Amino acid sequence: MSGERGLFSYIDKKEILSDLKNQELSLTSSIKDINRKNSLLSNNLDLDFIEILIRERFLFGKENETIYIIKKNEN
C-alpha cells in the first residue's frame, strides 16, 4: 500500500503523468502557433498579419472595431 511501489505512489505518479501529458499538449500547440506566425513573417509576407501585429503592439485602433475601406471613384 505504501512505499515506492505502493498503491498511493502509483496514484501520485499517474497524476503526475497526466499533468505532464497536458503540459506537453499545451507546449506543442504553442510551438505550432509560433511556427505558423514565423512562416507568415518570413516566407510569404502576409500583410493582414502584419496589420494585426501593428494594431496589437502599438495599440493602433480598438478591439472589436469595424474597418471600412472607401475607394475613391475615378470617373
Secondary structure, DSSP 8 states (H G I E B T S, - for coil): --STTSHHHHHHHHHHHHHHHHHHHHHHHHHHHHHHHHHHHHTS--HHHHHHHHHHHTT-S-TT-----------
